[in-house]
């Protein structure tokens, strides 16, 4: 067992795998979210290449969407530094 994965995530994963249709639906939704954010990032890069705030915000959302997709697929989450947006958020 990977020590970095919380017991809560493992229990959610086990419940989803016991319901394959729900799991497949969530995976498709997560993939669509990630693709939507990739297209938004590309659009900003094409239309407003100097808009650093938009890049940071979309990039942070992409990181979260990718981590969610990886969790749903049963793969280890990527290890990355916290994004600037995450560093500004209060820790709970």
C-alpha positions, 0 to 999 in steps of 0.5 A: 500500500502506498503510504501517501494515499489517505485511508479516506481516498482508499475507501472511496476508491473501494466503493467506486470499484464496487460500482463499475458504472458509477466509476466509469461515469466519474472517470469520463467526467474527470477526463472531460474536465481535464480536456476542457481545462487543457483547451482553455489553457491553449486558448489563453496561450493563443489569444492572450499569451501575456496573461500570467494570472489566467495561466496560473489559475488554469494551471492550478485547476489542471493539476487538481483535475489531473490528480483526481483523474489519476486517483480514479484510475488507480494510479499514484498522484503526481508529486508536484510542488504546490501551485501559487494558487494553492500556496495562497489558500488557507490550510484546513 
